[in-house]
Amino acid sequence: QVQLVQSGGGLVQPGGSLRLSCVGSGFTFSSRRIDWYRQAPGKERELVASITTGGGTLVYAASVKGRFTGSRDNAKNTVYLQMNKLKPEDTGVYYCHAPYFDSWGQGTQVSVSS
């Protein structure tokens, strides 16, 4: 059974940093791309970044370029999303997603506020 379990997130002041984690199980983790999405209040879910099998990051959301970086540790079946210089508009629920299986993490809340 494919499963993605997220951790991290929380409340942070503008300019702060957070790191999200997503642990995969039930599949060959190192062979699959993992995507990060977010959904802001009242908005549609948007693709933020993809973490390739080689550990590279493809950033799709222009608003996070230069601030968000993805990585992965295949030995731990984990991908990360490092978020720096956070802004209030980064607030939302963040999800990891394994597109090959169309499997989603449970989501984690990120709130950026002073």
Phi, psi and omega in degrees: 000123179286132181215140175236127181237123185260156172210169183099194182086184180131199182255131180218152178282155175305138183091349181278183183229153173215154174234127176262147178235151179217115181258126180257150176211160178087006178204169178283093191302317186294344184263003186234137172290145175237133180253153172246130176241163170216156178225112178277157180305127177076006182238165178282157176293136181234147177283125182263309184200156174241140176252113184287169180297333178276358178096000177284162180242127172253115182263126184257331182273116183300330184291345182248356181300135182085351180242328182251138178222136177257157174203172178211152174235098185293335177294335179252006182052042188229138168246155183232154169230108178271122183243116180245163178049050184295147181238157178305328180286355173277354180299136179162184175262128182255138182231142166262155188212133174259099188297329181298325181256354188051048180251139184242146168288174185281349182091147177218138184277132172241124180236126180243112185200148175268000000 
